[in-house]
Amino acid sequence: MITKEQADAFGAIETPFYFYDLDLLRETLDRYAALIARYGYNAHYALKANADDRILEIIRDHGLGADCVSGNEVKLAVKSGFDPKKIVYAGVGKSDKEIRTALRAGIFCFNCESVPEIRIINDLAAGMGRTAQISIRVNPDIDAHTHRYISTGLKENKFGISPWAFQDVADLLAQCRNVSFIGLHVHVGSQITEMPVFALTCRRIEELQQWFIDHGIPVRNLNLGGGLGVNYQDPAGEPVARFEDYFDTIHRNLVVRPGQQVHFEPGRALVAQCGHLISRVLYVKAGREKKFAILDAGMNDLVRPALYQAYHAIENLSSSKRKLRYDVVGPVCESSDCWGKNRLLAACTRGDLVAIHSAGAYGQVMAMRYNQRDLAKAVYSDDLKK
Ligand SMILES: *Cc1c(COP(=O)(O)O)cnc(C)c1O
């Protein structure tokens, strides 16, 4: 929710810009961290969701580690003060340079996504006189019931190692002196809102770890990844994700063996709702059949609708009682540069401030300069108070 005072302060700021409600971020993290502590779990924030300095600082101060998917993310996590012993690193295509960066940083764990990757990590670690801790990212073949572009745990997806390759993994581990196997990792997709998907993931990981245990390979860590969704339809009604339901589902369905550590990699659920993309109405174009509200924010600022057909709630912050329907679009020369069709908004006039909600995750990090547009800057609630 954007307050009247905040909206008034927006008047002096060049649009479009990202507005981050840091109070909401802190509240979200307080609730998340309390549950992690209650169950004795470990959490690593997925930096790719939002890598803004101020946001990283707040997340780090809540005691979370970092989940990285590139060498540069590992570097950024270290530079931002995350404890290397709490950094995990996944990705199907880790380059030699990236692997060396992570080895040098002394990260907690590589989440390996193919059999050949294990050998390369071993060889590079040997060359540096180090030993790398690795987990196997397993492809559990689970349908996350989410958009197919953000589903990652089906056997047709490129992520993870399938169970039929476990024997090859075991044989390779027996030969490799510079990697140490510490556990299993799964991440089945993003924006998952159905709790049974997580229950099923817990049951699958139990079957999968049984294979390793049966083959005399101890599994000390279980990493369940991220993926918890947020309410894009009604962000004001549900500003904090359903962490209680989520951890309750995990707790009831996951078999944890004595001494085993359980890890999570939340991304979207921590940061989506604290971010809003703020823009202005440039023009209202009345067609025969419909009206277009043309905003100064475009798909280059927030690509999710164009990339994943994602829904974002849109609100005209400039008060008007009368509601009308608009196709809300951006200025970029692509037909997919559309914020929403047939949306009911307070009647728009040129200059009105419009908020695109739930823009804190996979928003600013994916911004690009297509059409030579400027990158939208970040504005923080803490600074408006001063
Ligand atoms: C993207 C990603 C996450 C975070 O996913 P969210 O849906 O944002 O929670 C966690 N783990 C891995 C390996 C990822 O690639």
The ligand as a Tripos MOL2 file, in Angstrom:
@<TRIPOS>MOLECULE
LIG
   15    15     1     0     0
SMALL
NO_CHARGES

@<TRIPOS>ATOM
      1 C1         15.5500  -18.3400   -8.8340 C.3       1 LIG1
      2 C2         15.9770  -19.3400   -7.8630 C.ar      1 LIG1
      3 C3         15.4990  -19.3040   -6.5530 C.ar      1 LIG1
      4 C4         14.4940  -18.2870   -6.0680 C.3       1 LIG1
      5 O1         13.2350  -18.5240   -6.6000 O.3       1 LIG1
      6 P1         11.9670  -17.6630   -6.1410 P.3       1 LIG1
      7 O2         10.8600  -18.2450   -6.9250 O.co2     1 LIG1
      8 O3         12.2390  -16.2590   -6.4530 O.co2     1 LIG1
      9 O4         11.7990  -17.9060   -4.6740 O.co2     1 LIG1
     10 C5         15.9720  -20.2460   -5.6620 C.ar      1 LIG1
     11 N1         16.8570  -21.1910   -6.0500 N.ar      1 LIG1
     12 C6         17.3340  -21.2650   -7.3040 C.ar      1 LIG1
     13 C7         18.3200  -22.3090   -7.6520 C.3       1 LIG1
     14 C8         16.9050  -20.3570   -8.2440 C.ar      1 LIG1
     15 O5         17.3670  -20.4330   -9.4930 O.3       1 LIG1
@<TRIPOS>BOND
     1     1     2 1
     2     2     3 ar
     3     2    14 ar
     4     3     4 1
     5     3    10 ar
     6     4     5 1
     7     5     6 1
     8     6     7 2
     9     6     8 1
    10     6     9 1
    11    10    11 ar
    12    11    12 ar
    13    12    13 1
    14    12    14 ar
    15    14    15 1
@<TRIPOS>SUBSTRUCTURE
     1 LIG1         1 GROUP 0 **** ****
